[in-house]
């Protein structure tokens, strides 16, 4: 998990206490003026802009990523491919047999 957080958010000396954040319903992330804003995405395509390393690490730990293509749905592509190929094949065969 540490490598994933470093890849997305960068390196930091901070050792985050995620348990404290999760147990506090009123926890507020403090913006860091030295941290460049990062946009992260979830599986549903939602976007969140993060303004501190701690906030970024928390979201990265929760499965958010900085690359939308990480959520490429291979099963959906395979399903559509397997659905379309037989239809196209049948269309071609009926056209050729009528000629």
C-alpha positions as CSV (number, residue, x, y, z in Angstrom):
1,X,0.0,0.0,0.0
2,X,2.9,2.4,0.8
3,X,4.3,2.1,-2.8
4,X,0.8,2.8,-4.2
5,X,0.5,5.9,-2.1
6,X,4.0,7.1,-3.0
7,X,3.3,6.5,-6.7
8,X,0.1,8.5,-6.7
9,X,0.8,11.2,-4.0
10,X,4.6,11.4,-3.9
11,X,6.9,10.7,-1.0
12,X,6.4,12.2,2.4
13,X,7.9,12.0,5.9
14,X,4.4,11.8,7.4
15,X,3.2,8.5,8.8
16,X,-0.6,8.8,8.4
17,X,-2.9,7.5,11.1
18,X,-5.8,6.4,8.9
19,X,-7.6,4.9,11.8
20,X,-7.9,8.3,13.5
21,X,-9.3,9.8,10.2
22,X,-11.8,7.0,9.8
23,X,-13.0,7.2,13.4
24,X,-13.6,10.9,13.4
25,X,-16.7,11.9,11.4
26,X,-15.7,15.6,11.7
27,X,-12.1,15.2,10.5
28,X,-11.1,18.1,8.2
29,X,-8.0,17.8,5.9
30,X,-5.9,20.9,6.1
31,X,-4.8,22.2,2.7
32,X,-1.0,22.3,2.2
33,X,0.2,25.3,0.2
34,X,3.3,23.3,-0.8
35,X,1.3,20.4,-2.2
36,X,0.3,20.6,-5.9
37,X,-3.4,19.7,-6.3
38,X,-4.0,16.2,-7.6
39,X,-7.2,14.9,-9.1
40,X,-8.1,11.3,-8.3
41,X,-10.8,9.1,-9.8
42,X,-12.9,6.2,-8.5
43,X,-14.5,3.2,-10.3
44,X,-17.7,5.1,-11.1
45,X,-15.8,8.0,-12.7
46,X,-16.2,10.5,-9.8
47,X,-13.4,13.0,-9.4
48,X,-11.9,14.5,-6.3
49,X,-9.3,17.3,-6.1
50,X,-6.9,16.9,-3.2
51,X,-4.9,19.7,-1.6
52,X,-2.6,17.8,0.9
53,X,-0.5,14.8,1.0
54,X,-2.5,13.3,3.9
55,X,-5.7,13.7,2.0
56,X,-4.2,12.2,-1.1
57,X,-2.8,9.2,0.8
58,X,-6.2,8.6,2.5
59,X,-8.0,8.5,-0.9
60,X,-5.3,6.4,-2.5
61,X,-5.6,3.9,0.3
62,X,-9.4,3.8,-0.3
63,X,-8.9,2.7,-3.9
64,X,-8.9,6.0,-5.8
65,X,-6.4,6.4,-8.5
66,X,-4.9,9.2,-10.7
67,X,-5.4,7.2,-13.9
68,X,-8.9,6.6,-15.2
69,X,-7.7,3.7,-17.4
70,X,-7.0,1.7,-14.3
71,X,-10.7,1.0,-14.3
72,X,-10.9,-0.4,-17.9
73,X,-13.8,-2.9,-17.9
74,X,-12.3,-5.9,-19.8
75,X,-15.3,-8.1,-19.2
76,X,-17.6,-5.6,-20.8
77,X,-15.4,-5.3,-23.9
78,X,-15.2,-9.1,-24.2
79,X,-18.9,-9.4,-23.9
80,X,-19.6,-6.9,-26.7
81,X,-16.9,-8.4,-28.9
82,X,-18.4,-11.9,-28.5
83,X,-21.9,-10.5,-29.2
84,X,-21.0,-8.6,-32.3
85,X,-18.7,-11.1,-34.0
86,X,-21.4,-13.8,-34.5
87,X,-23.9,-11.2,-35.8
88,X,-21.4,-9.8,-38.3
89,X,-20.4,-13.4,-39.3
90,X,-24.1,-14.3,-39.9
91,X,-24.7,-11.2,-41.9
92,X,-21.7,-11.9,-44.1
93,X,-22.6,-15.6,-44.6
94,X,-26.2,-14.7,-45.7
95,X,-24.9,-12.0,-48.1
96,X,-22.5,-14.5,-49.7
97,X,-25.0,-17.3,-49.9
98,X,-27.5,-15.0,-51.7
99,X,-25.0,-14.1,-54.4
